Amino acid sequence: MNEALIGLMSKDIETIIAYADSNMKLNVAAAELGIGYKALDGRLNSIHKRSKLNPRKFRDLAKLLRIVEESWEE
């Protein structure tokens, strides 16, 4: 299992997917998740802290998506 995936919970995975699907738009992703944009901002900060990948940066978000996809294949 990838080190970045360790510690990520199902809500983190939902957050990563919703954020990517919204083209990295906080308000759109927050509405999709049914939370406020400040709560989403907190989730993204938490994901960054635990995974060492910043989902606000396109390359890191792409890495997180690839990690999530690979974990589903296992």
N, C-alpha and C positions, 0 to 999 in steps of 0.2 A: 504494500500500500504506500502511496506517495506521502512523503512527510507533510506536505501542505494540506492534505486531506485529513490528517489526524486532528481530531478535535472539532472538525466541522460537523454540525448537527443538520438534521433534515431541514430546519428552517433556514439555515445558512445556504443550503443547496437551492432551496426555493428562491431565496433572495438573489443568489447569483444568476439563476436562470431568468427571473423576472427582470432584473436589472439589464441583462444582456438583451432580452426580448424587447425592452423599451428603448433600445438604442442609447442606453446609459442616461436616461432621463429620470431624475429622482421622482418628480411628481407622478409621472406615468407608472413607474414601477411601484411606488407606494400605493397608488390607487388599485393596481392589480393585486397587490398583497393585502389590501384592506387595512393599511396602517398609515400613519402620518409620515411626511417626508423626513421629519426629525428622527423618528424611530428607525426609518430606513437608513439614514445617515449613521446612526448608532450601530446598526447591524453591519454596515460596510466597514466601519472603524474596527469592530470586533473581528470581522473576517480578516482584515488586514493585519491586526495584531497577532492573531493566532496562526495564520497561514504564511505570514511574511510576504504575501502577494497583495498588492493594492488593487482592488477591483475597480477603482476609479481610473486606472491607467489601462488603456486598451490592451496592451500586450499581456499585462498581468491578468486581466479579465479573460482573455483568450486562453491563457494557461489554466486558470481555474476551471473554465468550461471543459477543456480537454481532460483535466484530472477528474472532474465529475463524470464525464462520459466514459472514461476508462474504468472508473469504479463500478459503473452499471454493467460493464461487460464482464467483470470478474464473477 
